[in-house]
Amino acid sequence: MEQITPMESQLSVYLKSMDSQFVSEKAVLVEIYQDLSSRKAVVGNKDIIHSLLEKLESENDVIKLDVYRQALEMVVQLTPDDTIN
Protein backbone atom coordinates (compact mmCIF):
# COMPACT_ATOMS: atom_id res chain seq x y z
CA MET A 1 0.00 0.00 0.00
CA GLU A 2 1.38 3.40 -1.00
CA GLN A 3 1.81 5.88 1.83
CA ILE A 4 0.75 9.50 1.34
CA THR A 5 3.26 12.01 2.67
CA PRO A 6 2.17 15.25 4.39
CA MET A 7 3.39 17.17 1.32
CA GLU A 8 1.19 15.13 -1.02
CA SER A 9 -1.78 15.62 1.25
CA GLN A 10 -1.15 19.36 1.65
CA LEU A 11 -0.66 19.85 -2.08
CA SER A 12 -3.71 17.82 -3.06
CA VAL A 13 -5.92 19.69 -0.59
CA TYR A 14 -4.59 22.99 -1.89
CA LEU A 15 -5.06 22.01 -5.54
CA LYS A 16 -8.64 20.89 -4.89
CA SER A 17 -9.42 24.19 -3.18
CA MET A 18 -7.94 26.34 -5.96
CA ASP A 19 -10.30 28.80 -7.56
CA SER A 20 -11.37 28.10 -11.14
CA GLN A 21 -9.44 31.17 -12.31
CA PHE A 22 -6.19 29.29 -11.59
CA VAL A 23 -6.76 26.35 -13.97
CA SER A 24 -3.47 26.93 -15.81
CA GLU A 25 -1.47 27.20 -12.59
CA LYS A 26 -3.09 24.04 -11.24
CA ALA A 27 -2.24 22.17 -14.44
CA VAL A 28 1.39 23.28 -14.23
CA LEU A 29 1.67 22.24 -10.58
CA VAL A 30 0.10 18.84 -11.27
CA GLU A 31 2.42 18.29 -14.24
CA ILE A 32 5.50 19.24 -12.22
CA TYR A 33 4.44 17.08 -9.28
CA GLN A 34 3.80 14.05 -11.51
CA ASP A 35 7.14 14.51 -13.25
CA LEU A 36 9.02 14.80 -9.96
CA SER A 37 7.19 11.90 -8.32
CA SER A 38 8.13 9.65 -11.23
CA ARG A 39 11.80 10.32 -10.44
CA LYS A 40 11.78 10.79 -6.65
CA ALA A 41 10.23 8.88 -3.77
CA VAL A 42 9.37 12.05 -1.86
CA VAL A 43 8.52 15.37 -3.48
CA GLY A 44 8.65 18.51 -1.37
CA ASN A 45 7.69 22.12 -1.93
CA LYS A 46 11.35 22.99 -2.49
CA ASP A 47 11.50 20.49 -5.36
CA ILE A 48 8.46 22.10 -6.96
CA ILE A 49 9.90 25.58 -6.41
CA HIS A 50 13.16 24.51 -8.04
CA SER A 51 11.32 23.11 -11.07
CA LEU A 52 9.28 26.29 -11.43
CA LEU A 53 12.44 28.41 -11.26
CA GLU A 54 13.99 26.28 -14.01
CA LYS A 55 10.90 26.81 -16.16
CA LEU A 56 11.00 30.56 -15.52
CA GLU A 57 14.65 30.72 -16.58
CA SER A 58 14.13 28.82 -19.83
CA GLU A 59 10.73 30.09 -21.02
CA ASN A 60 10.27 32.96 -23.50
CA ASP A 61 6.48 32.93 -23.82
CA VAL A 62 5.16 35.79 -21.65
CA ILE A 63 1.86 34.05 -20.96
CA LYS A 64 3.57 30.88 -19.73
CA LEU A 65 5.96 33.01 -17.67
CA ASP A 66 2.99 34.63 -15.94
CA VAL A 67 1.46 31.21 -15.19
CA TYR A 68 4.78 29.96 -13.77
CA ARG A 69 5.15 33.09 -11.61
CA GLN A 70 1.64 32.70 -10.23
CA ALA A 71 2.21 29.00 -9.51
CA LEU A 72 5.53 29.81 -7.84
CA GLU A 73 3.87 32.42 -5.65
CA MET A 74 1.22 29.91 -4.58
CA VAL A 75 3.76 27.24 -3.63
CA VAL A 76 5.97 29.73 -1.78
CA GLN A 77 2.96 30.85 0.27
CA LEU A 78 2.33 27.21 1.23
CA THR A 79 5.95 26.57 2.19
CA PRO A 80 6.88 27.10 5.84
CA ASP A 81 10.06 29.02 6.53
CA ASP A 82 13.15 27.06 7.50
CA THR A 83 13.99 27.43 11.15
CA ILE A 84 17.44 28.66 12.05
CA ASN A 85 18.97 27.29 15.23
N, C-alpha and C positions, 0 to 999 in steps of 0.2 A: 504494500500500500504506500502510495506517494505521500510524503509529509508536506504540508503547506507551511512555509516560513512566514514569520510576521510581516516581512516585506511584501510577499505575494498577497497576503491578506489585506494589508494596508493599501497596496496599489490597486487591487481589484475593487475594494470598497470605494476608493477614490474615483476610479474610472467609471464605475456604475453610477456614481452620484454626479458626474460631470454634466453640465448644462448642454443642451443640444447645439448651442452655438460653438462648441469646442469639438465638433466631430473630427476635424482634420488633426487636431492636437492629440485626441484620443487614439486615432488610427496610427499616428506616428509612435506614440508611447507603446501601444500594443505590439507594433512591428518590432520596435527596438527590444522590448522585453522578450518576445519570442525568439529573436535572433540571439540575444545574450543567453537565454535559458537553454538553447540548443548547444551552447558551447561551455556553459558553466553550471555547476551544481547549484550554486546560490547566487542570485542576482540582487544587488543592493541599489539604493538610490544613487550612490556614487558611480556605479557602473553605467546607469542610465544617463546621468549627467555627463559623464565622459563621452558616451556615444553621441549625445546631442551636441556637445562642443565640437566633436569631429565633423559632424554634419554641417554645423555652422561655418566651420573653417573651409569646407570644400564646396559648398553650394554657391551658385551664382544667381539662381532664380529668387527674386525678391519676395515673391509670395511664399515659397517654401521657407525662406529665411525667417519670415514673420511667424510661420507656424512653428518652426523649431524654437524660436525665441520664446513664444508663448508656452510651449511645452516645457522648456527649460525652467521658466519662471514657476510653473506649477509644481514641478518636481522639487525645486529648491525650497519652495514654501513648505513642502511636506517633510523635508529632510531636517532632522534635529541637528543642532550645532554639536560639534565635537567638544568634549569637555577637556579642559587643560588642567593637569594636576601639578 
